[in-house]
Structure formats: C-alpha cells, structure tokens
Amino acid sequence: MCSKKLASIILCGPLEVDKITARLAGVVVSEMGLSEFVEKMLAYFGEGSRPSVWALSEWITIYQDELWEAQYENGDGDDVNLPLRLSDAPDFLPTEMAPDRFLSSHWSVPSITTLGALAHWLEIPVEHLDWFCGQMRPAEIGSKLSHYHVVKIPKKNGTSRILEIPKSTLKQAQRYVLDGILAHIPIHDCSHGFQRGRSIVSYVQPHVDQEVIVKFDLSDYFLTADRTRVRSLFHLAGYPPHISKYLAHLCTHGFIDQNHKLGGSWKYEQAHLPQGSPSSPAIADRLLFMLDVRLTGLAEKLEMNYTRYADDMAFSSSTRLKHSKIDGLKRMVNLIADEEGWSLNDDKTRVMKRGQRQRLAGLVVNSKANVARSEFDLLKAIIYRVRKNGLAAENRQNHPHFLEYLRGRVSFIMMVNPQRGEKLSRMLEGLDVD
C-alpha cells in the first residue's frame, strides 16, 4: 500500500467526512475501517484544515503500522480493522479546488485543477509545461536549458548579490502568478513591502519619535524560502497537490556553478525563491505570515510597535526600556524566527535610542521620517556638477543609465520629503540625455 497515493487521493478534494469517504471507497479493496480511519485523520489534523501530502502520508503510515501491530498482538483479525489497501482500480480521480474553509475559502484565486488548464492559464504550450515548471534538474549557469540569467552584482560594502533574472517567457508566466494568484492571497497588516499603498514611509511611520528602536534582519531571506514552502502556500490556497507542485517549480530556481564562476554559490543549488523574479517578493511576504502573527503578538504583550518591510523587522517603544527587556526581546525574536524556520542576521541587529540617530530603511526617524541631510546635500552637489560639466563627466561609477538613476533617487526623496524632492527635480529639468 502506498501511503503517498492515498494521501494524494484524500487531498484531491474537500476535506469533509462524506466526500473523503466517497473518494476512498472507489479505490480501496475493502471499506472495513474506512469511517474510523477518516474520523481519526480529521480529528488529528483538524476538520477543514489541509495538511501537506508529506505530513498526511507520514500519518497514514504510522496509522497503518499501529493497526498491523494491534492485529498481531490480538492474534485475531476479526477484532481489528484491517489497514487500507489500494485496489487494482485506477488511482486517478478528478481533482477539485479545495481551500481551507477556515482560512482560504474566501481567496479569489482562479480554479486550476488540471495540467492542461494550468498550461492554458499560463499561456504556455502543454508540451512545454514540464520544461518550464516540471521536475527539471538544476541547470549549469549559462546553459541554454536554463530559464535564468544569473549575474553577480557587487555591493558598496565589498560583498556581492547574486541575481537570478528569468528569461522573457518564464518572467511573463511568473507575472501571471503574481497578478492572478498571489494578489488574492492576503498578507499580514504589519507588512509594508511590495504592495500598493504601502512603502518604506508607512513602514517607518509607527517608529517615528520613539524612545528606542530595535531593528532585526532576516538572513538569506529568499534562499530560506525553499520549494517545499512555496508548494505549501499554493496548496493552502486550495490547489491540488500536482498543481501546487508545478506552480512551486515555476516560481523557484536552483542552479549549478561547476566552474565556480560566482564563488560560494553552492547554497543556490537547492531550489529557492530567485532574487530577480517578479513573483519572489510577494511569495516570501506571504510565507512570513505566521512569523508576523507571532511577532505582532510579542510586540503587543511588550507594549511596543512592530512592522516589517521585506526582511527588515522593526520594534519600537515610546518609553525607555531596561537592558534586560531589550535582551529579552532579542532572545524571543530569535527563538520565534528559529521556530518558524527562519534565522536572523545578528550582525545587522541594531538598538537605537533617542539620543542617537535612529535610522530605518535609509530614513532618519528621530522626529519625523526624512532623508539624512548629508544624503540630500550629496545628491544636490552631484546634480549641480552634472548641470555644469555634463552627465558623462560626472558618471564616475560608469552607470549605464545615469540620468534614470538620478531621477530615481530624486523620486525617492520626493516620496519622503516633497519639498526637498521638488527642489532637486527642478535642478534636473533640461538635462540632456546625452
């Protein structure tokens, strides 16, 4: 008996007693003990909840083993319900969307229950579906079989960032997932990243003019979000196991760097959320929901504020905190993150009190959210020199799109401080692209 097949059959539709029993009745040799099996399963996982295929398969195996042991000890099979065994009938059953009725039943995600429907929805030929989101092995960097351009971008602090940028067809499919599915899966109210109406300004606002701010940073944010987690998210939304698996493959990536072109990239071989994909930030945000729930509860208990922007998390208090309370906060955040399967970058943990510059997401928040005066003055000086000497002469970092880069920085300041931003914007007017 294959417990994984039984689990897949159970999960291919709503988790209700009568419907599970009906599905299993058509594929097991004997219905003896079937009702007891279904009742115990729902009691264990909670009626209406949706365990993963792996978790349910493991429970079925343990349940079956206990029945065999009981039968052996009793020495009389008549007193024990025999373990379920699949019949010779095909184990394929029409699948259904089956969201968790206590959580995701109101999510307006599109109904996709077959691979053909998935290919049609993604606008990918059915014969190419396995290539784009099947079980393909990680490809070597630069291989024609790879759907990604992998590049290493140096950072100002001497380290580097590896970007995995999907090629056009895959990127379009990932945008369909972003707009058609992920946009309908809610995130926690404390999250302020990658969504309309929220920004770093709304992220830092609760921490303005506070006595103390404690900032945390998640380590390897996208790398930790592996394929199993992503598949569980789609499964939670109601997609059958095989559709959840294909969607997870579509949105995750792993690659092989045999010639060590990137250096230290061995950890990228495991399938993860690629930094550079349009769907990765939204998926990661939703995978952090339970972490946000617990950290919000912790903040409320400590009478503190809590918000998150991507992998940056901030707590603040309007009253002074003793060192022991701050140390306790650090321990609890570390413990909760670890229990939820994430880890903190301890090197980026910061405690900022009112007497020093309090900075979050590049903004100074001591009295109001604002760009540091030094950064404003520097950008103003660069634009002044550009007007005097020209773009080419002042592009000392050889930025390929220097004017767009300057406009982007000005737009950022405009969002935070419209008065200062307007002043810089007027200075940019009339600059020649050449």
Summary of the structure (lengths in Angstrom):
residues: 434
radius of gyration: 26.7
end to end distance: 71.0
largest distance: 96.7
contacts: 1271
relative contact order: 0.10
helix: 48%
strand: 12%
